[in-house]
């Protein structure tokens, strides 16, 4: 009985911690969108979130992390898709990316909701955020490489796969940011994804 109580307490703490991350990140992003990333201080974010600056830094070691927290759940996504073992790695990743396009998942770049467009403009228009994003991509690659078996060959494959997904998403975002609607871009986005994963399969046949 005590063990169940302890587990429940741990679960509650984790949920409260996650809510804190989400709340502070959303407040920060709202301020950044209103005033610009460089115009808002960490102290201003802390005040708006009604927490101290040291507390904020315990949750977010760098100002950029306030924005990139939105990607937290996606960092190990490719690795999780492969680890499920439901299909060959490239088959599973291709299916997952195409499903994302169908859902207009913002991570695929195929989303024309004004708030999503504003967030992407903030992200890609701020050099320090772009630089910090590379760390996210490196961790994604490392997790995927581990799921693919580890070692140099797996690392090289993971790098190619993550790069393909990033380039596909950026192309979709650029077109939509340029004024096209997601519905009009979807057909080309799907065709591009099919070609890209076909190229990956040709170069990495042991994963296909």
N, C-alpha and C positions, 0 to 999 in steps of 0.2 A: 504493500500500500504506500509505504514511504517512497519507494522507487517511482511509482506512478506520479506521486505528488511532485517529486523532484523533476521528473521529465516534463510535467505540465508547467512547472515554474520556468524551466529552461526554454520551453516553447513560447511561453508568454514573453519572456525577455527578448527572445529573437524577433518576435512579431513587433514588439515595441521599438526595437532597434531599427528594424526595417522601415517602420512607419516614420521614424525620425529621419532616416536617410531620404525617404521619398518626399517628406514635407519640406525639408530644408532645400533639397535639390530643386523642387518646383518653385519655391519662393525665389531662389537665386536666379533661375532661368527667367522667371517673369521680370525680375529687375534688369537682367542683362538685355532682354528683348526690348524693354522700355527705354533704357538709357545707354546701352552699349556695354560690352564686356569690360573694357578698360576703364569706363567711367564709374563703375560700381566697385566699392571696396569690400573686402571680406568683413570688415567691421559693420558695414551697412547691411550686409546679408545677415549677419549674426543678430543685429538689432531687430531686423524685420521678422526673423524667426524666433525672437525672444529667447535666445540662448547666448552664452558668453562666447567670446572669440576663441578662447582655449578649447571650449567644448566643441565648437564647429571644427576646429583643426583635428580633434580626436576622430571625428567622423570623416572629414575630407582633408587629407594632408596637403593638398594643393588647391588653389582657387579653381583651376581647370577641372578638377574632379567633381565639382558641383554640377557641371554640365554633362560630363561624360558618365555620370552615374546612370543616366538613361540607357547606356549601353551595357550596364553591369550584367543583366540577364543574358545578353547575347555573347558575352566573352567566350564562354565554353560551348556555345550552341552547336557549332560544326562537330566538335569532339563528341558531344552527347548524341548527335544524330548517327555518327559512325559507331559509337559504343553500343548502341541498341542492337546492332547486328541484324537488322531486318532485311538488308540487301547489301550487295557489294558497296564499298564506300562511295564511289562516284555515282552510282545509281541512286543511293539514298540521299546524297547531297544535292544532286540534280533535282530529284523529286521535291526535296525540302525547299529549294530556292524557287521552283516553279509554283509550289503551294503558296509561298510568300508573295509572289507576284499576283496570284489569284486573290489573296486577301488584301492586297495593297499594303503589305507590311512596310512601314517607313524605312526599315533597314535595307529593303531592296531598292530604295529610291523612287519607287512607283507609288507616290502618294501626293495628291495635290491639295490636301487640306491646308488652309492658310496657316494654322499653327505649326504644322509639320514643315511647311516651306520656310517659315520664319526661323524655326529651330535650325534647319539645315543651313540657312543663310548665315546665322550666327556662328555655327560650328565651322563651316568651310571658309567663312570670311574673317576669322580670327586666327592669326598665325600661331599663337601660343596653344590654342585648342587643337589645331591641325597637328602641331608637333607632339602634343600629349596623346593624340589619337594613335600615333605610331606605336606607343607603348601598349595600347589596347590590342592593336593588330599583332604585335609580337607575342603577346600572351595567348591570343587566339591561335596563332600558328603553333606555339609550343604545346598547347593542349591538344590540338588536332594531331600533331606529330606523335604525341604519346599514344593517342587513340589508334593511330595507324601502325603502332608497333615500336616506335622509337628508333633512334639511330639516324645517321646522315640521310639515307634514302627517304625515310619517312619525313624528315625535316624539309628536304627539298620538295617533296610532293605537297606537303602542307603549305609551304610558301606559295607555290603555284596556285593552289586551290583558293587560298585566302585572297590572293591578288586578283584572281578572276572575279570572285564575288564582289570585291571592292570596286573594280573597274566597271562592272555591269551596273552596280548601284549608282556610281557617280554619273555614268552616262544617262541613266534614267532621270536622276535629279537635275542634271544640267538642262535636259530638254524641257522638263516641267518648269524649272526656274525660268526658262526662256519664254514661257507663256503657253506651252502645250498642255492639254488636259491629260490626266492619267489614262482615261479611257482610250484616247487616241494614240498613246504611246505603248499601251499594253501589248499589242500584236508584235511590234518591233522588239519589245523587251523580251518577250517569250522566245522569238526567233533567235535573238542574240544569245540568250541563255542556252538554248539548244545547241547553237554552233560552238559556243565557248566550252560547254561540257563535253561536246563531241571531240574537240581538240584536246581537252584534258584526257579523255579516254584513249585517244590515239597515242598520246605521249606517255600515259601511265596505265598500260593495259592490265597490269596486275591488280589495279584497284577497280577495274571496271567489270 
